[in-house]
């Protein structure tokens, strides 16, 4: 790169993950710009903010060394809310708009596209790696998989440096925890801090791959620095821990009880039962998770306790 100073554009930079990522790059001496459809609830000194819909992005991509796309929908419920096009606009049209803007105005930028384990659907084996077949169960996963393919196509046709990182379940301080559809684990921890019992589907008899926010931020930075064009990387703990055991940690720390709950029919159709990723491909380029789920849960509980009214 021939830019005078290192610069990074974070698409979706005002969200939970984006805010942490902006702060990380700022601490590392980068010039940081946050691009988001929503205005920030609070601003960090030293970060530039741009409020605009991703589908309208054009010359805003100029002169950045790294562009990380965290934008998009975050759950499977748009179709149930009679707003199926929301996933298509945010995940497909938005991503394609970004790729076109980069092709025209900054084709040499390093681009990292943030995807999700939901692209995998009902998996046939655990742990899941990047070569396994993807059969998403909902529009959220289907449109994110479509966007992944856009990225691979542009990387191949136009020799653009685009890598894909698939997030597992991300949790930790900074997430409001008020939306059980968007961040169910944080939602449950926050409820427990408020003294509400843990309502657990099927008594937690399934596996989930939870990754602490600091580890996911370091994963993004690693892929931004060492990720290979056209490649996909799973970012998760890769630990076989049943969900009920995570609930027991929360219960022990907060004193609330664990109650069984029957999942609604829609959740049964679009939800993934068991999931653990194989993160070895990402660890081979220099990343590894450092925060155990036990410690991450305790830190998240402390965060909500500090904010409790």
C-alpha positions as CSV (number, residue, x, y, z in Angstrom):
1,X,0.0,0.0,0.0
2,X,1.2,3.5,-0.8
3,X,-1.1,5.5,1.5
4,X,0.6,8.0,3.8
5,X,-0.8,6.3,6.9
6,X,-2.6,3.2,7.8
7,X,-6.4,3.6,7.5
8,X,-9.4,1.4,8.1
9,X,-13.0,1.7,7.2
10,X,-15.4,-0.2,9.5
11,X,-18.8,-0.8,7.9
12,X,-21.3,-1.2,10.7
13,X,-18.9,0.5,13.0
14,X,-21.5,1.8,15.4
15,X,-22.8,-1.6,16.5
16,X,-21.7,-4.0,19.2
17,X,-18.7,-5.6,17.4
18,X,-18.0,-2.5,15.3
19,X,-17.5,-0.2,18.3
20,X,-15.0,-2.6,19.8
21,X,-13.2,-3.0,16.5
22,X,-13.0,0.7,15.8
23,X,-11.4,1.2,19.3
24,X,-9.0,-1.6,18.7
25,X,-7.7,-0.2,15.4
26,X,-7.5,3.3,16.9
27,X,-5.4,1.9,19.8
28,X,-3.1,0.3,17.1
29,X,-2.4,3.7,15.5
30,X,-4.8,3.5,12.5
31,X,-6.9,6.3,11.1
32,X,-10.4,4.9,11.7
33,X,-13.7,5.7,10.0
34,X,-17.0,4.2,11.1
35,X,-19.6,3.9,8.3
36,X,-23.1,3.0,9.6
37,X,-26.7,3.5,8.7
38,X,-27.4,4.5,12.3
39,X,-25.8,7.4,14.2
40,X,-23.5,6.4,17.1
41,X,-25.0,6.5,20.6
42,X,-21.7,7.9,21.7
43,X,-18.5,8.9,19.9
44,X,-15.0,7.9,20.5
45,X,-12.4,10.8,20.2
46,X,-10.2,10.2,17.1
47,X,-12.7,8.2,15.1
48,X,-14.5,9.7,12.1
49,X,-18.2,8.9,11.6
50,X,-20.1,8.6,8.4
51,X,-23.9,8.0,8.5
52,X,-25.2,6.5,5.3
53,X,-27.0,3.4,4.0
54,X,-24.5,0.8,2.6
55,X,-26.5,0.4,-0.6
56,X,-25.6,4.1,-1.4
57,X,-21.8,3.8,-0.8
58,X,-19.5,4.9,-3.5
59,X,-16.4,7.1,-3.2
60,X,-16.4,6.8,0.6
61,X,-14.2,3.7,0.1
62,X,-11.3,5.7,-1.3
63,X,-7.9,5.7,0.3
64,X,-8.4,3.0,2.9
65,X,-5.9,0.2,3.5
66,X,-8.4,-2.1,5.1
67,X,-12.2,-2.3,4.8
68,X,-14.1,-4.5,7.2
69,X,-17.8,-5.1,6.5
70,X,-19.8,-5.9,9.7
71,X,-23.1,-4.6,8.3
72,X,-26.2,-6.7,7.7
73,X,-29.1,-8.3,9.5
74,X,-28.5,-10.4,12.6
75,X,-31.3,-12.9,13.0
76,X,-33.7,-15.1,11.1
77,X,-36.9,-13.3,12.0
78,X,-37.3,-10.8,9.2
79,X,-39.5,-13.2,7.3
80,X,-41.6,-13.9,10.3
81,X,-42.0,-10.1,10.7
82,X,-43.3,-9.9,7.1
83,X,-40.2,-8.1,6.0
84,X,-38.3,-10.7,4.0
85,X,-36.7,-8.1,1.7
86,X,-34.8,-6.7,4.7
87,X,-32.3,-9.6,4.6
88,X,-31.8,-9.2,0.9
89,X,-31.3,-5.5,1.0
90,X,-28.9,-5.5,3.9
91,X,-26.9,-8.7,3.2
92,X,-27.1,-9.0,-0.6
93,X,-27.6,-5.5,-2.1
94,X,-25.5,-3.8,0.6
95,X,-22.6,-6.2,0.1
96,X,-22.7,-6.0,-3.7
97,X,-22.8,-2.2,-3.5
98,X,-19.7,-2.2,-1.3
99,X,-17.9,-4.6,-3.7
100,X,-18.8,-2.4,-6.7
101,X,-17.6,0.7,-4.9
102,X,-14.3,-0.9,-4.0
103,X,-13.8,-2.3,-7.6
104,X,-14.3,1.2,-9.0
105,X,-12.6,3.4,-6.4
106,X,-10.3,1.3,-4.3
107,X,-9.6,-2.1,-5.9
108,X,-6.3,-2.6,-3.9
109,X,-7.9,-2.4,-0.5
110,X,-7.9,-5.4,1.8
111,X,-11.5,-6.3,2.4
112,X,-12.8,-8.5,5.2
113,X,-16.5,-9.7,5.0
114,X,-18.0,-10.8,8.3
115,X,-20.4,-13.7,7.9
116,X,-22.0,-16.1,10.3
117,X,-22.2,-19.8,11.2
118,X,-25.9,-19.6,10.3
119,X,-24.8,-20.1,6.6
120,X,-24.1,-23.8,7.5
121,X,-27.7,-24.8,8.5
122,X,-28.3,-28.2,10.0
123,X,-24.8,-29.7,10.0
124,X,-24.0,-33.4,9.6
125,X,-20.8,-33.5,11.7
126,X,-19.1,-31.6,14.5
127,X,-16.8,-29.8,14.5
128,X,-17.7,-27.9,11.2
129,X,-15.0,-26.6,9.0
130,X,-14.9,-24.3,6.0
131,X,-15.1,-27.1,3.4
132,X,-18.4,-28.5,4.7
133,X,-21.6,-28.1,2.7
134,X,-23.8,-25.2,3.6
135,X,-27.6,-25.6,3.6
136,X,-29.0,-22.6,5.5
137,X,-32.4,-22.9,7.1
138,X,-33.5,-19.3,7.0
139,X,-33.3,-16.2,4.9
140,X,-30.6,-14.7,7.2
141,X,-28.2,-17.5,6.6
142,X,-29.1,-17.8,2.9
143,X,-28.5,-14.1,2.2
144,X,-25.2,-14.1,4.1
145,X,-24.1,-17.2,2.1
146,X,-25.1,-15.3,-1.0
147,X,-22.9,-12.4,0.0
148,X,-20.0,-14.8,0.7
149,X,-20.3,-15.9,-2.9
150,X,-20.3,-12.3,-4.1
151,X,-17.0,-11.8,-2.3
152,X,-15.4,-14.9,-3.7
153,X,-16.5,-14.0,-7.2
154,X,-15.2,-10.5,-7.0
155,X,-11.9,-11.8,-5.5
156,X,-11.6,-14.2,-8.4
157,X,-12.7,-12.1,-11.3
158,X,-11.1,-8.8,-10.3
159,X,-8.2,-10.0,-8.3
160,X,-9.5,-8.2,-5.2
161,X,-8.1,-9.1,-1.8
162,X,-11.3,-10.3,0.0
163,X,-11.4,-12.7,2.9
164,X,-14.4,-14.0,4.8
165,X,-14.7,-14.6,8.5
166,X,-17.6,-16.6,9.9
167,X,-18.5,-15.6,13.4
168,X,-19.9,-18.1,15.9
169,X,-22.0,-16.8,18.7
170,X,-20.4,-13.5,19.9
171,X,-21.1,-12.2,23.4
172,X,-19.6,-9.9,26.0
173,X,-19.7,-6.3,27.4
174,X,-21.0,-3.6,25.2
175,X,-24.0,-5.4,23.8
176,X,-27.2,-3.9,25.2
177,X,-28.7,-7.3,25.7
178,X,-32.3,-6.2,25.3
179,X,-33.0,-8.2,22.1
180,X,-33.3,-12.0,22.5
181,X,-33.4,-12.4,18.7
182,X,-30.2,-10.6,18.0
183,X,-28.0,-11.6,21.0
184,X,-29.8,-14.3,23.0
185,X,-26.8,-15.2,25.2
186,X,-26.3,-11.6,26.3
187,X,-30.0,-11.2,26.7
188,X,-30.1,-14.2,29.1
189,X,-27.1,-12.9,31.1
190,X,-28.7,-9.5,31.5
191,X,-32.0,-11.0,32.6
192,X,-30.2,-13.1,35.1
193,X,-28.4,-10.1,36.5
194,X,-31.9,-8.5,36.9
195,X,-33.0,-11.5,38.9
196,X,-35.0,-13.3,36.2
197,X,-34.9,-17.0,35.9
198,X,-33.1,-18.5,32.9
199,X,-35.6,-19.8,30.3
200,X,-33.7,-22.5,28.4
201,X,-34.9,-24.4,25.3
202,X,-35.0,-28.1,25.8
203,X,-33.1,-27.7,29.0
204,X,-29.9,-26.8,27.2
205,X,-29.2,-30.3,25.8
206,X,-27.2,-29.1,22.9
207,X,-23.8,-27.7,21.9
208,X,-23.1,-24.1,21.1
209,X,-19.8,-22.3,20.2
210,X,-19.6,-19.0,22.0
211,X,-16.7,-16.5,21.5
212,X,-15.9,-13.5,23.7
213,X,-15.9,-10.1,22.1
214,X,-12.2,-9.5,22.6
215,X,-11.3,-12.7,20.8
216,X,-13.6,-11.9,17.9
217,X,-12.0,-8.5,17.5
218,X,-8.6,-10.0,17.4
219,X,-9.8,-12.5,14.9
220,X,-11.0,-9.7,12.6
221,X,-7.6,-7.9,12.9
222,X,-5.8,-11.2,12.1
223,X,-7.8,-11.8,9.0
224,X,-7.4,-8.2,8.0
225,X,-3.7,-8.6,8.3
226,X,-3.0,-12.2,7.1
227,X,-6.2,-13.5,5.6
228,X,-5.8,-14.9,2.0
229,X,-7.9,-13.7,-0.9
230,X,-11.1,-15.8,-1.4
231,X,-10.6,-17.8,1.8
232,X,-13.1,-18.4,4.6
233,X,-12.1,-18.6,8.3
234,X,-14.3,-19.8,11.2
235,X,-13.9,-17.7,14.4
236,X,-15.1,-19.7,17.4
237,X,-13.9,-21.3,20.6
238,X,-14.1,-24.8,19.2
239,X,-14.9,-26.1,22.7
240,X,-17.4,-28.9,23.3
241,X,-19.5,-27.3,26.1
242,X,-23.2,-28.0,26.4
243,X,-25.5,-25.0,26.7
244,X,-26.9,-26.2,30.0
245,X,-23.3,-26.0,31.4
246,X,-23.1,-22.4,30.4
247,X,-26.4,-21.8,32.1
248,X,-25.1,-23.3,35.3
249,X,-22.2,-20.9,35.3
250,X,-24.7,-18.0,35.0
251,X,-26.9,-19.5,37.6
252,X,-24.0,-19.9,40.1
253,X,-22.9,-16.3,39.6
254,X,-26.3,-14.7,39.8
255,X,-28.4,-17.0,42.0
256,X,-31.3,-17.4,39.5
257,X,-32.8,-20.8,38.6
258,X,-32.8,-22.6,35.3
259,X,-36.2,-23.4,33.8
260,X,-37.1,-25.5,30.8
261,X,-38.8,-23.9,27.9
262,X,-40.3,-25.4,24.7
263,X,-39.0,-23.6,21.6
264,X,-41.6,-22.1,19.3
265,X,-42.3,-23.7,16.0
266,X,-40.5,-21.1,13.9
267,X,-37.4,-21.5,16.0
268,X,-37.5,-25.3,15.5
269,X,-37.5,-24.7,11.7
270,X,-34.7,-22.2,11.4
271,X,-32.6,-22.8,14.5
272,X,-29.4,-24.9,14.4
273,X,-29.4,-27.6,17.1
274,X,-25.7,-28.4,17.6
275,X,-22.8,-26.4,16.4
276,X,-19.1,-26.3,17.1
277,X,-16.6,-24.9,14.6
278,X,-13.1,-26.1,13.7
279,X,-11.0,-22.9,14.1
280,X,-7.7,-24.5,13.1
281,X,-7.6,-22.6,9.8
282,X,-7.7,-19.3,11.6
283,X,-5.2,-20.4,14.3
284,X,-2.7,-21.3,11.6
285,X,-2.5,-17.6,10.5
286,X,-1.7,-16.4,14.1
287,X,-5.0,-16.2,16.0
288,X,-6.3,-18.1,19.0
289,X,-9.1,-17.5,21.5
290,X,-7.8,-16.4,24.9
291,X,-10.9,-15.9,27.0
292,X,-12.6,-19.0,28.4
293,X,-16.4,-19.0,28.4
294,X,-16.3,-19.1,32.3
295,X,-14.2,-15.9,32.4
296,X,-16.2,-14.3,29.6
297,X,-19.5,-14.9,31.4
298,X,-18.2,-13.5,34.6
299,X,-16.9,-10.3,32.9
300,X,-20.2,-9.9,31.1
301,X,-22.1,-10.3,34.3
302,X,-20.0,-7.6,35.9
303,X,-20.7,-5.3,32.9
304,X,-24.5,-5.6,33.4
305,X,-24.2,-5.2,37.1
306,X,-22.4,-1.9,36.6
307,X,-25.2,-0.7,34.3
308,X,-28.1,-2.0,36.4
309,X,-30.6,0.7,37.5
